[in-house]
Amino acid sequence: MPRVKRGVIANKRRKNLLKKAKGYNWRRKTNFRAAKEALLKAGKYAHRDRRAKKRSFRSLWIVRLNNALRLHGLTYRSFIALEKSKNIELDRKVLSELAKDNPKIFQTFIESIK
């Protein structure tokens, strides 16, 4: 009987994990233990930052909108209050893109709200 050679699955698992760690620095790309830890942390940071991205983009839209509104003699705070009172439900993303890409249309929109 031929001898049983083991470790095919284990080697495949290690090889696949090291493939995912390609591009990392120093020991983290070649050593299984270090690569495993690095991938765990990378996944944790990716999960955290997918949530943080939403917050940072919202603040960017607010800053852009505030700058555009100040050119028309309004502040962000007063504009949002006006928008709520007139039951206009355009979100900050759409409004900031409108202000950035189509200032003429944005200006007519502001005048119609005032």
C-alpha contacts under 8 A as a table, 3 or more apart, distances in Angstrom:
res1	aa1	res2	aa2	distance
7	G	10	A	5.06
7	G	11	N	5.81
8	V	11	N	5.26
8	V	12	K	6.14
9	I	12	K	4.99
9	I	13	R	6.13
10	A	13	R	5.10
10	A	14	R	6.26
11	N	14	R	5.12
11	N	15	K	5.96
12	K	15	K	5.04
12	K	16	N	6.04
13	R	16	N	5.24
13	R	17	L	6.21
14	R	17	L	5.11
14	R	18	L	6.16
14	R	32	F	6.57
15	K	18	L	5.16
15	K	19	K	6.14
16	N	19	K	4.96
16	N	20	K	6.45
17	L	20	K	5.19
17	L	21	A	6.52
17	L	32	F	7.55
17	L	35	A	7.32
17	L	36	K	6.95
18	L	21	A	4.95
18	L	22	K	6.45
18	L	29	K	6.35
18	L	30	T	6.69
18	L	31	N	7.79
18	L	32	F	6.57
18	L	35	A	6.43
19	K	22	K	5.32
20	K	39	L	7.75
21	A	24	Y	5.82
21	A	28	R	7.07
21	A	29	K	5.28
21	A	35	A	5.90
21	A	38	A	7.67
21	A	39	L	6.71
22	K	29	K	5.65
23	G	29	K	6.75
24	Y	28	R	5.93
24	Y	29	K	5.15
25	N	28	R	5.91
25	N	29	K	6.21
26	W	29	K	6.35
26	W	30	T	7.59
27	R	30	T	5.44
27	R	31	N	5.51
27	R	34	A	6.51
27	R	35	A	7.59
28	R	31	N	5.82
28	R	32	F	7.63
28	R	34	A	4.80
28	R	35	A	4.47
28	R	38	A	6.56
29	K	32	F	7.90
29	K	34	A	7.67
29	K	35	A	5.75
30	T	35	A	7.06
31	N	34	A	5.46
31	N	35	A	5.92
32	F	35	A	5.08
32	F	36	K	5.97
33	R	36	K	5.18
33	R	37	E	6.39
34	A	37	E	5.25
34	A	38	A	6.09
35	A	38	A	4.97
35	A	39	L	6.07
36	K	39	L	5.23
36	K	40	L	6.28
37	E	40	L	5.11
37	E	41	K	6.28
38	A	41	K	5.21
38	A	42	A	6.01
39	L	42	A	4.88
39	L	43	G	6.06
40	L	43	G	5.21
40	L	44	K	6.29
41	K	44	K	4.96
41	K	45	Y	6.14
42	A	45	Y	5.17
42	A	46	A	6.04
43	G	46	A	5.05
43	G	47	H	6.15
44	K	47	H	5.23
44	K	48	R	6.26
45	Y	48	R	5.05
45	Y	49	D	5.97
46	A	49	D	5.17
46	A	50	R	6.07
47	H	50	R	5.35
47	H	51	R	6.87
48	R	51	R	5.52
48	R	52	A	6.38
49	D	52	A	4.64
49	D	53	K	5.81
50	R	53	K	5.28
50	R	54	K	7.09
51	R	54	K	5.66
51	R	55	R	7.14
52	A	55	R	5.20
52	A	56	S	6.26
53	K	56	S	5.16
53	K	57	F	6.07
54	K	57	F	5.35
54	K	58	R	6.24
55	R	58	R	5.21
55	R	59	S	6.37
56	S	59	S	5.19
56	S	60	L	6.23
57	F	60	L	4.93
57	F	61	W	6.23
58	R	61	W	5.16
58	R	62	I	6.28
58	R	92	R	7.34
58	R	93	K	7.34
59	S	62	I	5.02
59	S	63	V	6.20
60	L	63	V	5.17
60	L	64	R	6.20
61	W	64	R	5.14
61	W	65	L	5.99
61	W	92	R	5.94
61	W	93	K	5.73
61	W	96	S	5.47
62	I	65	L	5.07
62	I	66	N	5.99
62	I	76	Y	7.57
62	I	92	R	6.58
62	I	96	S	7.38
63	V	66	N	5.13
63	V	67	N	6.26
64	R	67	N	5.26
64	R	68	A	6.26
64	R	96	S	5.84
64	R	99	A	7.87
64	R	100	K	7.68
65	L	68	A	5.13
65	L	69	L	6.03
65	L	76	Y	6.84
65	L	92	R	7.48
65	L	95	L	6.90
65	L	96	S	4.97
65	L	99	A	6.87
66	N	69	L	5.10
66	N	70	R	6.13
66	N	75	T	6.06
66	N	76	Y	4.78
67	N	70	R	5.29
67	N	71	L	6.78
68	A	71	L	5.49
68	A	72	H	7.12
68	A	99	A	6.21
68	A	100	K	7.88
69	L	72	H	5.18
69	L	73	G	6.47
69	L	74	L	5.14
69	L	75	T	5.88
69	L	76	Y	6.57
69	L	79	F	7.82
70	R	73	G	4.95
70	R	74	L	5.04
70	R	75	T	5.63
70	R	76	Y	7.89
71	L	74	L	7.46
72	H	107	Q	7.59
72	H	110	I	7.79
74	L	78	S	6.62
74	L	79	F	6.48
75	T	78	S	5.42
75	T	79	F	6.11
76	Y	79	F	5.09
76	Y	80	I	6.18
77	R	80	I	5.37
77	R	81	A	6.39
78	S	81	A	5.08
78	S	82	L	6.16
79	F	82	L	5.00
79	F	83	E	6.04
80	I	83	E	4.95
80	I	84	K	6.12
81	A	84	K	5.17
81	A	85	S	6.21
82	L	85	S	5.16
82	L	86	K	6.25
82	L	113	I	7.32
82	L	114	K	7.92
83	E	86	K	5.29
83	E	87	N	6.15
83	E	88	I	5.30
83	E	89	E	7.46
83	E	113	I	7.44
84	K	87	N	5.04
84	K	88	I	6.24
84	K	89	E	7.63
85	S	88	I	7.88
86	K	113	I	7.79
90	L	94	V	6.54
90	L	95	L	6.69
91	D	94	V	5.63
91	D	95	L	6.35
92	R	95	L	5.12
92	R	96	S	5.94
93	K	96	S	5.32
93	K	97	E	6.17
94	V	97	E	5.23
94	V	98	L	6.06
95	L	98	L	5.01
95	L	99	A	6.14
95	L	106	F	7.88
96	S	99	A	5.01
96	S	100	K	6.07
97	E	100	K	5.01
97	E	101	D	5.79
97	E	102	N	7.75
98	L	101	D	5.38
98	L	102	N	5.17
98	L	103	P	6.72
98	L	105	I	7.37
98	L	106	F	5.92
99	A	102	N	5.73
99	A	103	P	4.99
99	A	105	I	7.98
99	A	106	F	5.36
100	K	103	P	6.31
102	N	105	I	5.55
102	N	106	F	6.24
103	P	106	F	4.90
103	P	107	Q	6.02
104	K	107	Q	5.08
104	K	108	T	6.47
105	I	108	T	5.20
105	I	109	F	6.19
106	F	109	F	4.98
106	F	110	I	6.20
107	Q	110	I	5.11
107	Q	111	E	6.26
108	T	111	E	5.07
108	T	112	S	6.17
109	F	112	S	5.16
109	F	113	I	6.37
110	I	113	I	5.18
110	I	114	K	6.26
111	E	114	K	5.17
